[in-house]
Amino acid sequence: MLELRTLRLFLVLAEELHFGRAAQRLLISQPPLTKHIQQLEEDLGVLLFDRNRRTVRLTPAGSALVREARRMLNQLDATVEAVRKAEHGETGHLRIGFVAAVLYMNVERIVQKFEQDIGEIDITWEETSTAEQVDALQRDRIDLGFAQIGTPPGELRAHVIHKERLVVALPASHPYAKRKRIDLVRLAEMPFVTIPRDSAPAYFDLVTSTCVHAGFSPHIRHYAKHLLSVVSLVGLGRGIALVPATLAKASLPGVALRDLTGEPAIAEYSAIWNPDNSSPVLQRALRSLGVPQA
């Protein structure tokens, strides 16, 4: 069985080709060094050095062991470094879930910051609903989510990263589409398109409460799983919707986004995670997002 310490002693002797100088460099006496080399030769069943009173030379077997020992020790050093980096979250895999709206909320800033702060991390992004993110976090299928969450359920934690006002999405052909600002109550008779509450409870509740605050209950006629699908249905003339203003960046055909009169309703988007996830990579990501550390 090759021992790492013995291989390191062997390499020093192979470099010095002198037992006295090698022992001095290793800060040991010569007899223990000689004993280690003899034991190594016995274990391998080969002669590693031709030696007499005046010279020490590597044999062909010794030269071959120099190459292999250096390769082994370099690989070991690389392995130790990889383990150290993993322990400190400097390498590894970060699994991220996100709702579509996040793509239009300067997510590139988040990505760039991740790349700067956790450069060697392999990041996987997957579009999922808020409810799917919650389930995935609880089942350890993702490490981090970005969603409109409100108060996260159970043991999950959330940190607000973006706030966005709601605007009304109208078919571009609607008469009110020519206005800059619209009183929401004027649209009370229009059918609404939204995401089902079981997929995005915080978004659904915000839409509903905004309408109630305006003086009516929304007539929800159509449902879609993602916001881009919601506005696509609006563009087809199926109804209207309340969506984050940042969706204006999506260049949606057949859709007009207009501000509402009065105090704007604000949607809060958060990073969400499971504190039971002890991944060092996750902890680095949270620090990158400015999440206060416990």
C-alpha positions in Angstrom: 0.0 0.0 0.0 1.5 3.3 -1.1 1.5 6.0 1.5 1.4 9.6 0.5 4.1 10.6 3.0 6.4 8.0 1.7 5.8 9.2 -1.9 6.6 12.7 -0.9 9.9 11.5 0.7 10.7 9.6 -2.4 10.2 12.6 -4.6 12.5 14.8 -2.5 15.2 12.1 -2.7 14.6 11.8 -6.4 15.2 15.5 -6.8 18.3 15.7 -4.5 19.8 12.3 -5.4 21.6 12.5 -2.0 20.3 11.0 1.2 21.9 13.6 3.4 20.6 16.6 1.5 17.2 15.1 1.1 17.0 14.3 4.9 18.1 17.9 5.7 15.4 19.3 3.4 12.8 17.1 4.9 13.9 18.0 8.5 14.4 14.4 9.4 17.5 12.3 10.1 18.9 10.1 7.4 18.2 6.6 8.9 14.3 7.1 8.9 14.5 8.3 5.2 16.6 5.3 4.2 14.1 3.0 6.0 11.1 4.5 4.2 12.8 4.1 0.8 13.8 0.5 1.5 10.2 -0.2 2.7 8.8 1.4 -0.5 11.1 -0.7 -2.7 10.1 -3.8 -0.8 6.4 -3.0 -1.2 6.8 -2.5 -4.9 9.2 -5.3 -5.5 11.6 -3.1 -7.5 14.8 -1.2 -7.0 14.2 2.5 -7.2 17.7 3.8 -6.8 21.1 2.6 -7.8 23.3 3.7 -4.9 26.8 3.2 -3.6 29.0 5.2 -1.3 29.5 8.0 -3.8 26.3 8.3 -6.0 22.6 7.8 -6.0 20.8 7.4 -9.3 17.3 6.6 -10.3 16.6 3.3 -11.9 14.1 3.0 -14.8 11.5 1.9 -12.2 12.4 4.9 -10.1 12.0 7.3 -13.0 8.6 5.8 -13.8 7.5 6.2 -10.2 8.6 9.9 -10.2 6.2 10.6 -13.1 3.4 8.6 -11.5 3.9 10.0 -8.0 3.9 13.6 -9.2 0.7 12.9 -11.2 -0.9 11.3 -8.1 0.1 14.0 -5.7 -1.0 16.8 -8.2 -4.4 15.0 -8.5 -4.6 14.7 -4.7 -3.9 18.4 -4.3 -6.6 19.2 -6.9 -9.0 17.0 -5.1 -8.3 18.7 -1.8 -8.7 22.1 -3.4 -12.0 21.0 -5.0 -13.3 19.7 -1.6 -12.2 23.0 0.1 -14.0 25.1 -2.5 -17.2 22.9 -2.2 -17.1 23.4 1.6 -17.0 27.2 1.1 -19.6 27.2 -1.7 -17.0 28.2 -4.3 -18.0 25.3 -6.6 -21.1 23.2 -7.0 -24.6 23.5 -8.6 -27.3 26.0 -7.8 -30.9 25.1 -9.0 -33.1 28.1 -9.4 -36.8 28.3 -10.1 -38.4 31.5 -11.4 -41.7 32.9 -12.6 -41.8 34.5 -16.0 -42.3 38.1 -14.7 -38.8 38.0 -13.1 -37.3 37.9 -16.6 -38.4 41.5 -17.1 -37.2 42.7 -13.7 -33.5 43.3 -14.3 -32.9 39.6 -13.8 -29.7 40.1 -15.8 -28.4 42.1 -12.9 -29.0 39.2 -10.6 -27.3 36.8 -13.1 -24.3 39.1 -13.5 -23.9 39.4 -9.7 -24.1 35.7 -9.3 -21.5 35.2 -11.9 -19.2 37.8 -10.2 -19.8 36.5 -6.7 -20.0 32.8 -7.2 -18.2 32.5 -10.5 -17.4 28.7 -10.7 -21.0 27.7 -9.7 -23.0 25.8 -12.3 -26.5 27.5 -12.3 -29.6 25.9 -13.7 -32.7 28.1 -14.3 -36.2 26.6 -14.6 -39.5 28.4 -15.1 -42.1 27.2 -12.6 -45.1 28.7 -11.0 -45.0 30.0 -7.4 -46.8 26.9 -6.1 -44.4 24.6 -7.9 -41.4 26.5 -6.5 -42.8 26.1 -3.0 -43.2 22.3 -3.5 -39.8 22.0 -5.2 -38.1 23.8 -2.3 -39.8 21.6 0.3 -38.8 18.5 -1.7 -35.2 19.7 -2.3 -35.6 19.8 -6.0 -34.5 23.4 -6.3 -32.3 25.5 -4.0 -33.6 29.0 -4.7 -36.8 30.5 -6.1 -37.9 33.9 -7.5 -41.6 34.5 -7.2 -44.4 36.8 -5.9 -44.9 35.0 -2.7 -46.2 37.2 0.1 -45.7 35.3 3.4 -44.0 32.0 2.5 -45.7 28.8 3.8 -44.3 26.6 6.6 -40.5 26.8 7.2 -39.6 28.6 4.0 -38.0 32.0 4.0 -38.4 35.0 1.7 -36.4 38.2 0.9 -38.0 40.9 -1.2 -35.7 41.7 -4.2 -38.1 43.8 -6.4 -41.3 45.8 -6.2 -43.4 46.6 -9.2 -46.6 48.5 -9.7 -49.6 46.8 -11.4 -50.9 48.2 -14.7 -53.9 47.1 -16.7 -53.3 45.1 -19.9 -55.9 45.8 -22.6 -56.4 44.6 -26.1 -54.8 47.2 -28.3 -58.1 47.7 -30.1 -60.0 48.6 -26.9 -61.2 52.3 -26.8 -59.5 52.9 -23.5 -56.1 51.8 -24.9 -55.7 55.3 -26.2 -55.7 56.7 -22.7 -52.6 57.2 -20.6 -54.3 56.4 -17.3 -57.4 54.5 -16.6 -59.8 54.4 -13.7 -60.1 50.6 -13.0 -63.7 50.8 -12.1 -64.5 51.7 -15.7 -63.5 48.2 -16.6 -65.6 46.4 -14.0 -67.8 44.8 -16.7 -64.9 43.4 -18.7 -63.9 39.7 -18.3 -60.5 39.2 -16.5 -57.7 36.9 -17.3 -55.5 35.8 -14.4 -53.4 33.0 -13.0 -55.3 30.5 -10.8 -54.9 31.0 -7.1 -53.5 27.6 -6.5 -50.6 28.4 -8.8 -49.9 32.0 -7.7 -51.9 32.9 -4.5 -50.2 36.2 -3.8 -50.7 37.4 -7.4 -54.3 36.3 -7.5 -55.1 37.9 -4.1 -53.4 41.2 -5.2 -55.5 41.3 -8.4 -58.7 40.6 -6.5 -58.0 43.1 -3.7 -57.0 45.8 -6.2 -60.4 45.4 -7.9 -62.3 45.3 -4.6 -60.5 48.5 -3.5 -61.6 50.1 -6.8 -65.2 49.2 -6.0 -66.0 45.9 -7.7 -65.3 42.2 -7.8 -63.5 41.0 -10.9 -65.4 38.8 -13.3 -62.6 36.2 -13.9 -63.3 34.4 -17.1 -60.0 32.9 -18.2 -57.0 31.4 -16.5 -53.4 30.9 -17.6 -50.5 29.3 -15.8 -47.9 32.1 -16.6 -48.1 35.9 -17.0 -47.0 35.8 -20.6 -49.9 33.5 -21.4 -52.2 35.8 -19.5 -51.2 38.8 -21.7 -51.3 36.6 -24.8 -55.0 35.9 -24.0 -55.5 39.6 -23.6 -53.9 40.2 -27.0 -56.5 37.7 -28.4 -59.3 39.9 -27.1 -60.3 37.4 -24.4 -60.4 40.1 -21.6 -58.2 42.3 -19.5 -55.6 41.7 -16.8 -53.6 43.4 -14.1 -49.9 42.7 -14.6 -46.6 44.1 -13.4 -45.6 47.2 -15.4 -42.2 45.7 -16.2 -43.9 43.4 -18.8 -43.8 46.4 -21.1 -40.3 45.2 -21.9 -41.7 42.1 -23.5 -43.0 43.9 -26.6 -46.4 42.2 -26.5 -48.3 42.3 -29.8 -51.9 43.4 -29.7 -51.6 44.4 -26.0 -51.6 47.9 -24.5 -50.3 48.4 -20.9 -51.8 51.5 -19.2 -51.3 53.0 -15.8 -54.2 53.1 -13.3 -55.4 56.2 -11.6 -55.0 56.5 -7.8 -52.6 54.8 -5.5 -50.8 52.0 -7.4 -51.0 48.4 -6.3 -47.6 47.0 -5.7 -46.4 43.5 -6.4 -43.5 42.3 -4.4 -41.2 39.7 -5.8 -38.9 37.7 -3.5 -36.1 35.2 -3.4 -37.4 32.2 -1.5 -35.5 29.3 0.0 -35.7 26.5 2.5 -33.5 27.2 5.6 -33.1 23.4 6.0 -31.0 23.4 2.9 -27.4 23.6 4.2 -25.8 23.9 0.8 -22.8 26.3 0.9 -23.6 27.4 -2.6 -27.1 28.5 -1.5 -25.5 30.5 1.4 -23.2 32.3 -1.1 -26.2 33.0 -3.4 -28.2 34.5 -0.5 -25.2 36.7 0.5 -25.0 37.8 -3.1 -28.6 38.8 -2.9 -28.0 40.8 0.2 -30.0 38.5 2.5 -29.2 39.2 6.1 -27.3 36.3 7.6 -28.6 34.8 10.9 
